[in-house]
């Protein structure tokens, strides 16, 4: 089993917050494909990273789904679509192998 996490920004690079419908669309898409979703949207996480001597930060929300198999081509296409929708150079999508207890 794999836990897939998608980290989405709350605002574009100019600081304009995304409409709630953008997140609703992601919720619907993932719920329909994977049969359920967990979203952490009430208390945004704060991301900080250094790149080329410059420190950047984002407030993010996290969406999670569980899946038995990882369809890498599908996830690569979906990541590219999210990058377009959320106007980002890179959207982080990560998979963690989990053992169900």
C-alpha distances in whole Angstrom, upper triangle without the diagonal:
4,7,10,13,16,20,23,26,29,32,33,34,38,36,36,34,32,32,30,29,28,25,25,25,21,20,21,20,16,17,18,16,12,14,14,15,16,19,21,24,27,27,26,25,27,27,29,29,32,33,37,38,37,35,33,31,29,28,25,23,19,17,13,10,7,6,4,7,9,13,15,18,17,16,19,21,20,20,24,25,24,26,29,28,28,31,29,29,25,22,20,16,14,10,9,6,6,7,7,11
4,6,10,13,16,19,23,25,28,29,31,34,33,33,30,28,29,27,27,25,22,23,22,19,18,20,18,14,15,17,15,12,14,14,13,14,16,18,21,24,24,23,22,24,23,26,26,29,29,33,35,34,31,29,28,26,25,21,19,16,14,10,8,6,5,6,7,7,11,12,16,15,13,16,18,17,17,21,21,20,22,25,25,25,27,25,25,21,19,16,12,10,6,5,4,6,8,10,13
4,6,10,13,16,20,22,25,26,28,31,30,30,27,25,26,24,24,22,19,20,20,16,15,18,16,13,14,16,14,11,13,12,10,11,13,14,18,20,20,19,18,21,20,23,23,27,28,31,33,31,29,27,25,22,21,18,16,12,10,7,6,5,7,9,10,10,13,14,17,15,13,16,18,16,16,20,20,18,20,24,23,22,25,23,23,20,17,14,10,8,6,5,6,7,10,11,14
4,7,10,13,17,19,22,23,25,28,27,27,24,22,23,21,21,19,16,18,17,14,13,16,14,11,13,15,13,11,13,12,10,10,12,13,16,19,20,18,17,19,18,21,21,24,25,29,30,29,27,24,22,20,19,16,14,10,8,5,5,6,8,10,11,9,11,11,14,13,10,13,15,13,12,16,16,15,17,20,19,19,21,19,20,16,13,10,7,6,4,6,9,10,13,14,18
4,7,10,13,16,19,20,21,25,23,23,21,19,21,19,19,17,14,16,16,12,12,15,14,11,13,16,15,13,15,13,10,9,9,10,13,16,16,14,13,15,14,18,18,22,23,26,28,26,23,21,19,16,15,12,10,7,6,5,7,9,11,14,14,12,14,14,16,15,11,14,15,13,11,15,16,13,15,18,18,16,19,17,18,14,11,8,6,5,6,8,11,12,16,17,20
4,6,10,13,15,16,18,21,20,20,18,16,17,16,17,14,11,14,14,10,11,14,13,11,13,16,15,14,16,14,11,11,9,10,12,16,16,13,12,14,13,16,17,20,21,24,26,24,22,19,17,14,13,10,8,6,5,6,9,12,14,17,16,14,15,14,16,14,10,12,14,10,9,12,13,10,11,15,14,12,15,13,15,11,8,6,5,7,9,12,15,16,20,20,23
4,7,10,12,13,15,18,17,17,15,14,16,15,16,13,11,14,15,12,13,16,15,14,16,19,18,17,19,17,14,12,10,10,11,14,13,10,9,11,10,13,14,17,18,22,23,21,18,15,13,10,10,6,6,5,7,9,12,15,17,20,20,17,18,17,19,17,13,14,16,13,10,13,14,10,11,14,14,11,14,11,13,10,7,6,6,9,12,14,17,19,22,23,26
4,7,9,10,12,15,14,14,12,10,12,12,13,10,9,12,13,10,12,15,15,14,16,19,18,18,20,18,14,13,11,10,10,13,13,10,10,11,11,14,15,18,19,22,23,21,18,15,13,9,8,5,5,6,8,11,14,18,20,23,23,20,20,19,20,18,15,15,16,13,10,13,12,9,9,12,11,8,11,9,12,10,7,8,9,12,15,17,21,22,26,26,29
4,5,7,9,12,10,10,9,8,11,12,14,11,10,14,15,13,15,18,18,17,20,22,22,22,24,21,18,16,13,12,11,13,13,9,9,10,9,12,14,17,17,21,22,19,16,12,10,6,6,4,6,9,11,15,18,21,23,27,26,24,24,22,23,21,18,18,18,16,13,15,14,11,10,13,11,8,10,9,12,11,8,10,12,15,18,21,24,25,29,29,32
4,7,10,11,9,8,6,6,9,9,12,10,9,13,14,13,15,18,18,18,20,23,23,23,25,22,18,17,13,12,9,11,11,8,10,10,11,14,16,19,20,23,24,20,18,14,11,8,6,5,7,10,13,16,19,23,25,29,29,26,27,25,26,24,21,21,21,18,16,18,17,13,13,15,12,9,11,11,15,14,12,14,16,18,21,23,27,28,31,31,33
4,7,8,5,5,4,5,9,11,13,11,12,15,16,15,17,20,20,21,23,25,26,26,28,25,22,20,17,16,13,15,15,11,13,12,13,15,16,19,19,22,23,19,17,13,11,8,8,8,10,14,16,20,23,26,28,32,31,29,28,27,27,25,22,22,22,19,17,18,17,13,13,14,12,8,9,10,13,14,13,15,18,20,24,26,30,31,34,34,37
4,5,5,5,6,7,11,13,15,12,13,17,17,16,19,21,21,22,24,26,26,27,29,27,24,23,19,19,16,18,18,15,16,15,14,15,16,18,18,20,21,18,17,13,12,9,10,11,13,16,18,21,24,28,29,33,32,29,28,26,26,24,22,21,21,18,16,16,15,12,11,11,10,7,6,7,11,12,12,15,18,21,24,27,31,32,36,36,39
4,5,7,9,11,14,17,19,16,17,21,21,20,22,25,24,25,28,29,29,30,32,30,27,26,22,21,19,21,20,17,17,15,14,14,15,16,15,17,18,15,14,10,10,9,11,13,16,18,20,24,26,30,31,35,33,30,30,27,27,26,23,22,22,20,18,17,17,15,12,13,13,9,8,8,10,12,13,16,19,22,26,28,32,33,37,38,41
4,6,9,11,14,17,19,17,19,22,22,22,24,27,26,27,30,32,32,33,34,32,29,28,24,23,21,22,21,18,19,17,16,17,18,18,18,20,20,16,16,13,12,11,13,15,18,21,23,26,29,33,34,38,37,34,33,31,31,29,27,26,25,23,21,20,20,17,15,15,15,12,10,11,14,16,16,19,22,25,29,32,35,37,40,41,44
4,6,9,13,15,17,16,17,20,21,20,23,25,25,26,28,30,31,31,33,30,27,25,22,20,18,19,18,15,16,14,15,15,17,19,19,21,21,17,16,12,11,10,10,12,15,19,21,25,28,31,33,37,36,33,33,31,31,30,27,26,26,24,21,21,20,18,16,16,15,12,12,12,15,16,16,19,22,25,28,30,34,35,39,39,41
4,6,9,12,14,13,15,18,18,19,21,23,24,25,27,29,29,30,31,29,26,25,21,20,17,18,18,15,17,16,17,18,20,22,22,24,25,21,19,16,14,12,12,13,15,19,20,24,27,31,33,36,36,33,32,31,31,29,26,26,25,23,21,21,19,17,16,16,14,11,11,13,16,18,17,20,22,25,29,31,35,36,39,39,42
4,7,9,12,10,11,14,16,16,18,20,21,22,23,26,26,27,28,26,22,21,18,17,13,15,15,13,15,15,16,18,20,22,23,26,26,22,20,17,14,11,10,11,12,16,17,21,24,28,30,34,33,31,31,30,29,27,25,25,24,21,20,20,18,15,15,15,13,10,12,13,17,17,16,18,20,23,26,29,32,33,36,36,38
4,6,8,7,8,11,12,12,14,17,17,18,20,22,23,24,25,23,20,19,16,16,13,15,16,13,16,16,17,19,21,24,24,27,28,24,22,19,16,13,12,11,11,14,15,19,22,25,27,31,31,28,28,27,27,24,22,22,21,18,17,17,15,12,13,13,10,8,10,12,16,16,15,17,19,22,25,27,31,31,35,35,37
4,5,6,8,9,10,12,13,15,16,18,19,21,22,24,24,22,19,19,16,16,13,15,17,15,18,19,20,23,25,27,28,31,31,28,26,22,20,16,14,14,13,16,16,20,22,26,28,31,31,29,29,28,28,25,23,24,22,19,19,19,17,14,15,15,11,10,13,15,19,19,17,20,21,24,26,29,32,32,35,35,37
4,5,5,6,9,10,11,12,14,16,16,18,20,21,21,19,16,16,13,13,10,12,15,14,17,18,20,23,25,28,29,32,33,30,27,24,21,17,15,13,12,14,14,17,19,23,25,29,30,28,27,27,27,24,22,24,22,19,19,20,17,15,17,17,13,12,15,17,21,20,18,20,20,23,25,27,30,30,33,32,34
4,5,5,6,9,10,10,12,14,15,16,18,20,20,18,16,17,14,15,13,15,18,17,20,21,23,26,28,30,31,34,35,32,30,26,23,19,18,16,14,15,15,18,19,23,25,28,28,27,26,26,26,22,21,23,21,17,18,19,16,14,16,15,12,12,15,17,21,21,18,20,20,23,25,27,30,30,33,32,35
4,5,5,7,9,10,11,13,14,16,17,18,19,18,15,16,13,15,13,15,17,16,18,19,20,23,25,27,27,30,32,29,27,23,21,17,16,13,12,13,13,16,18,21,23,26,26,24,23,23,23,20,18,19,17,14,14,15,12,10,12,12,8,8,12,14,17,17,14,17,17,20,22,25,28,29,32,31,34
4,5,5,6,9,10,11,12,14,15,16,17,15,12,12,9,11,9,12,15,13,15,17,18,22,24,27,27,30,32,29,26,23,20,16,14,11,9,10,9,13,14,18,20,24,24,22,22,22,22,19,17,19,18,14,14,16,13,10,13,14,10,10,14,15,18,17,14,15,15,18,20,22,25,25,28,28,30
4,5,5,6,9,10,10,12,14,15,15,13,11,12,10,13,11,14,17,16,18,21,22,25,27,30,31,34,35,32,30,26,24,20,18,15,12,13,11,14,15,18,20,24,24,23,23,23,23,20,19,21,19,15,16,18,15,13,16,16,13,13,17,18,21,20,17,18,18,20,22,24,26,26,29,28,30
4,5,5,6,9,10,11,12,14,15,14,12,14,12,15,14,17,20,18,20,22,23,26,28,31,31,34,35,33,31,27,24,21,19,16,14,14,12,14,15,18,19,23,23,21,20,21,21,17,16,18,16,13,14,15,12,11,14,14,11,12,16,17,20,19,16,18,17,20,21,24,26,26,29,28,31
4,5,5,6,8,10,11,12,13,12,10,11,10,13,12,16,18,16,18,20,20,24,25,28,28,31,33,30,28,25,22,19,17,14,12,11,9,11,11,15,16,20,20,18,17,18,18,15,13,15,14,10,11,13,11,9,12,13,10,11,15,15,18,16,13,14,13,16,17,20,22,23,26,25,28
4,6,5,6,8,10,10,11,9,7,9,8,11,11,14,17,16,18,21,21,25,27,30,30,34,35,33,30,27,24,20,18,15,12,11,8,10,10,13,15,19,20,18,18,20,20,16,15,18,17,13,14,17,14,12,16,17,14,14,18,19,21,19,16,16,15,17,17,20,22,22,24,23,26
4,6,5,6,9,10,10,9,9,11,11,15,15,18,20,20,22,24,25,28,30,33,33,37,38,36,33,30,27,24,22,19,15,14,11,13,12,15,16,20,20,19,19,20,20,16,16,19,17,14,16,18,15,14,17,18,15,16,20,21,23,22,18,19,17,19,20,22,24,24,26,25,28
4,6,5,6,9,10,10,10,13,13,16,17,20,22,21,22,25,25,28,29,32,32,35,37,35,33,29,27,24,22,19,16,15,11,12,11,14,14,18,17,16,15,17,16,13,12,15,13,10,13,15,12,12,15,16,14,15,19,19,21,20,17,17,15,17,18,20,22,23,25,24,27
4,5,5,6,8,7,7,10,11,14,15,19,21,20,20,23,23,26,27,31,31,34,36,34,32,28,26,23,21,18,15,13,9,9,7,10,11,14,15,14,13,15,16,12,11,14,14,10,12,15,13,12,16,17,15,16,20,20,21,19,16,16,13,15,15,17,18,19,21,21,24
4,6,5,5,4,5,9,11,14,16,19,21,21,22,25,25,29,30,33,34,37,39,37,34,31,29,25,23,20,16,14,10,10,8,10,12,15,16,16,16,18,19,15,15,18,17,14,16,19,17,16,19,21,18,19,23,23,25,23,19,19,16,17,17,19,20,19,21,20,23
4,6,6,7,9,13,14,18,19,22,25,24,25,28,28,32,33,36,36,40,41,39,37,34,31,28,26,23,20,17,14,13,11,13,13,16,16,16,16,18,18,14,15,18,17,14,17,19,17,17,20,21,19,21,24,24,26,24,21,21,18,20,19,21,22,22,23,22,25
4,6,8,10,13,15,19,20,24,26,25,25,28,28,31,32,35,35,38,40,38,36,33,31,28,26,23,20,17,14,12,10,11,10,13,13,13,12,14,15,11,12,15,14,12,15,17,16,16,19,20,19,20,23,23,25,22,19,19,16,17,16,18,19,20,21,21,24
4,6,7,11,14,17,19,22,24,23,24,27,27,30,31,34,34,38,40,38,35,32,30,27,26,22,19,16,12,10,7,7,7,10,11,11,12,15,16,13,12,16,16,14,16,19,18,17,20,22,21,22,25,24,26,23,20,19,15,16,14,16,16,16,18,17,20
4,7,11,14,17,19,22,24,24,25,28,28,32,33,36,37,40,42,40,38,35,32,29,27,23,20,17,14,12,9,9,9,12,14,15,15,18,19,16,16,20,19,17,19,22,20,20,23,25,23,24,27,27,29,26,22,22,18,19,17,18,18,18,19,17,20
4,7,10,14,16,18,21,21,22,25,26,29,31,34,35,39,40,38,35,32,29,26,24,20,17,14,11,9,7,8,10,13,15,16,17,19,21,17,16,20,20,17,19,22,20,19,22,24,22,22,26,25,27,25,21,20,17,17,16,17,18,17,18,16,19
4,6,10,12,15,17,17,18,21,22,25,27,31,32,35,37,34,32,29,26,22,20,17,13,10,7,6,5,8,11,14,16,16,17,19,20,17,15,19,19,16,17,20,19,17,20,22,20,19,23,23,25,22,18,17,14,15,14,15,17,16,18,17,19
4,7,10,12,14,14,15,18,19,23,25,29,30,34,35,33,30,27,24,20,18,14,11,8,6,5,7,9,13,16,18,18,19,21,22,20,17,20,21,18,18,21,20,18,20,23,20,20,23,22,24,22,18,16,14,15,14,15,17,16,18,16,19
4,6,9,11,11,12,15,17,21,23,27,28,32,32,30,27,24,21,17,14,11,7,6,4,6,9,12,16,19,21,20,21,22,23,20,18,20,21,17,17,20,19,16,18,21,18,17,20,20,22,20,16,15,14,15,15,16,19,18,21,20,22
4,6,7,7,9,12,14,18,21,24,26,30,30,28,25,22,18,15,12,9,6,5,6,8,12,15,18,22,23,22,23,24,25,23,20,22,23,19,18,22,21,17,19,22,19,17,21,20,22,20,16,15,15,15,17,17,20,19,22,21,23
4,6,6,9,12,14,18,21,25,26,30,30,27,24,21,17,14,10,8,5,7,8,11,15,18,21,25,26,24,26,26,27,24,21,23,24,20,19,22,20,17,19,21,18,16,19,19,22,20,16,16,16,18,19,20,23,23,25,25,26
4,6,9,13,16,19,22,26,28,32,31,28,25,22,18,15,12,10,8,10,12,14,18,21,24,28,29,28,29,29,31,28,25,27,27,24,23,25,24,20,22,24,21,19,22,22,25,23,20,19,20,21,22,23,26,25,27,26,28
4,6,9,13,16,20,23,26,29,29,26,22,20,16,13,9,9,8,10,13,15,19,22,25,28,30,28,30,30,31,29,26,27,28,25,23,26,25,21,22,25,22,19,22,21,24,22,19,19,19,20,22,22,25,25,27,27,28
4,7,10,13,16,20,22,26,25,22,19,16,12,9,6,5,5,8,11,14,18,21,24,28,28,27,28,27,29,27,23,25,25,22,20,23,22,18,19,21,19,16,19,18,20,18,16,15,17,18,20,21,24,24,27,27,28
4,7,10,13,17,19,23,23,20,17,14,10,8,6,5,6,8,12,14,18,21,24,27,27,25,27,26,28,26,23,24,25,22,20,22,22,18,19,22,20,17,19,17,19,17,15,14,15,16,18,19,22,22,25,26,27
4,7,10,14,16,20,19,17,13,11,7,6,5,6,9,11,15,17,21,23,26,29,30,27,29,27,29,28,24,24,26,23,20,22,23,19,19,22,21,17,18,16,18,16,15,14,16,17,20,20,24,25,28,28,30
4,7,10,13,17,16,14,10,8,5,5,6,7,10,11,15,17,21,23,26,28,28,26,27,25,27,26,22,22,24,22,18,20,21,18,17,20,20,16,17,14,15,13,12,11,14,15,18,19,23,24,27,28,30
4,7,10,13,13,11,7,6,4,7,9,11,14,15,19,21,24,26,28,31,31,28,29,27,28,28,24,24,26,24,20,22,23,20,19,22,22,18,18,15,16,14,14,13,16,17,20,21,25,26,30,31,33
4,7,10,10,8,6,5,6,9,12,13,16,17,20,22,25,27,29,31,30,27,28,26,27,27,24,23,25,24,20,21,23,20,18,21,22,19,18,15,14,13,14,13,16,17,20,21,25,27,30,32,34
4,7,6,6,4,6,9,12,15,17,20,21,24,25,28,30,32,34,33,30,31,28,29,29,26,25,27,26,22,23,25,23,20,23,24,21,20,16,15,15,16,16,19,20,23,24,27,29,33,35,37
4,6,5,6,8,11,13,17,18,21,22,25,27,29,31,32,34,33,30,30,27,28,28,25,23,25,25,21,21,24,22,19,21,23,20,18,15,13,13,15,16,19,20,23,25,28,31,34,37,39
4,5,8,10,14,17,20,22,25,26,29,30,33,35,36,38,36,33,33,29,30,31,28,26,28,28,24,24,26,25,21,24,26,23,21,18,15,16,19,19,22,23,27,28,32,34,38,40,42
4,7,10,13,17,20,22,26,27,30,31,34,36,38,40,38,35,35,32,33,34,31,29,31,30,27,27,29,27,24,26,28,25,23,20,18,18,21,21,24,25,29,30,33,35,39,41,43
4,6,10,14,17,19,23,24,27,30,33,35,36,39,37,34,35,32,32,33,29,28,29,29,25,25,27,25,21,24,25,22,20,17,16,17,19,19,23,24,28,29,33,35,38,40,42
4,7,11,14,16,20,21,25,27,30,32,34,37,36,33,33,31,32,32,28,27,29,27,24,24,26,23,21,23,24,21,19,17,16,16,17,18,21,22,26,27,30,32,36,38,39
4,7,11,13,17,18,22,24,27,30,32,34,34,30,31,28,29,29,25,24,26,24,21,21,23,20,17,20,20,17,16,13,13,13,14,15,19,20,24,25,29,31,34,36,38
4,7,9,13,15,19,21,25,28,30,33,32,29,30,28,29,28,25,24,25,23,20,21,22,19,17,19,19,16,15,13,14,13,14,14,17,19,22,24,27,29,32,33,35
4,6,10,12,16,19,22,25,27,30,30,27,28,26,27,26,22,22,23,21,18,19,19,16,15,17,16,13,13,11,13,12,12,12,15,17,21,22,26,27,31,32,34
4,7,10,14,17,20,24,26,30,30,27,28,27,28,26,23,23,24,21,18,20,20,16,16,18,17,13,15,13,16,15,13,13,16,18,21,22,26,26,30,30,32
4,7,10,13,17,20,23,26,26,24,24,23,25,23,19,20,21,18,16,18,17,14,14,17,15,12,14,12,15,13,11,11,13,14,17,19,22,23,26,27,29
4,7,10,14,17,20,23,24,22,23,22,24,21,18,20,20,17,15,18,17,13,15,17,15,12,15,14,17,15,12,11,12,14,16,18,21,21,24,24,27
4,7,10,13,16,20,20,19,20,19,21,19,16,18,19,15,14,17,17,13,15,18,16,14,17,15,18,15,11,10,10,11,13,14,17,18,21,21,23
4,7,11,13,17,18,16,17,18,19,17,14,16,17,13,13,16,15,12,15,17,16,14,18,17,19,16,12,11,9,11,12,13,16,16,19,19,22
4,7,10,14,15,14,15,16,18,16,13,16,17,14,14,18,17,15,17,20,19,18,21,19,21,18,14,12,10,10,10,11,13,13,16,15,18
4,7,10,12,11,13,14,17,14,12,16,17,14,14,18,17,16,19,21,20,20,23,21,23,20,16,14,11,11,10,11,12,12,14,14,17
4,7,9,10,12,14,17,15,13,17,18,16,17,20,20,19,21,24,23,23,26,24,25,22,19,16,13,12,9,10,10,9,11,11,14
4,6,7,9,12,15,13,12,16,17,15,16,20,20,19,22,24,24,24,27,25,26,23,20,17,14,12,10,10,10,10,12,12,15
4,7,10,13,15,14,14,17,19,18,19,22,23,22,25,27,27,27,30,28,29,25,22,20,16,15,11,11,9,10,11,11,15
4,6,9,12,11,11,14,16,16,17,20,21,21,23,25,26,26,28,27,27,23,21,19,15,14,11,12,10,12,13,14,18
4,6,9,9,8,11,13,13,14,16,18,18,20,22,23,23,25,23,23,20,17,16,12,11,8,10,10,13,15,16,20
4,6,5,6,9,10,11,12,14,16,16,18,20,21,22,24,22,22,19,17,16,13,13,11,14,14,16,19,20,24
4,5,5,6,9,10,10,12,14,15,16,18,20,21,22,20,19,16,15,14,11,11,10,13,14,17,20,22,26
4,6,5,6,9,10,11,12,14,15,17,19,20,21,20,19,16,15,15,13,14,14,17,18,21,24,25,29
4,5,5,6,9,10,11,12,14,15,16,18,20,19,19,16,15,15,12,13,13,17,18,20,23,24,28
4,5,5,6,8,10,10,12,14,15,16,18,16,16,13,11,11,8,10,10,14,16,18,21,22,26
4,5,5,6,9,10,11,13,14,15,16,15,14,11,11,11,9,11,12,16,18,21,24,26,29
4,5,5,6,9,10,11,12,14,15,14,14,13,12,13,12,14,15,19,21,24,27,28,32
4,5,5,6,9,10,10,12,14,13,14,12,10,11,10,13,14,18,20,22,25,26,30
4,5,5,6,9,10,10,12,10,11,8,6,8,7,10,13,16,19,22,25,26,30
4,5,5,6,9,10,10,9,9,8,8,11,11,14,16,20,23,25,29,30,33
4,5,5,6,9,10,10,11,11,10,12,12,16,18,22,24,26,30,30,34
4,5,5,6,8,8,10,9,7,10,10,14,16,20,23,25,28,29,32
4,6,5,6,5,6,6,6,9,11,15,18,21,24,26,30,31,34
4,6,5,7,8,9,10,13,14,18,21,24,27,30,33,34,37
4,6,8,11,11,10,14,15,19,21,25,28,29,33,33,36
4,6,9,10,9,12,14,17,20,24,27,29,32,33,36
4,7,9,9,13,15,19,22,26,29,31,34,35,38
4,5,7,10,13,16,20,23,26,29,32,33,36
4,7,10,13,16,20,23,26,29,32,34,37
4,6,9,12,16,19,22,25,29,30,33
4,6,10,13,16,20,22,26,27,30
4,6,10,13,16,19,22,24,27
4,7,10,14,16,20,21,24
4,7,10,13,16,18,21
4,7,9,13,15,18
4,6,10,12,15
4,7,10,13
4,6,9
4,6
4
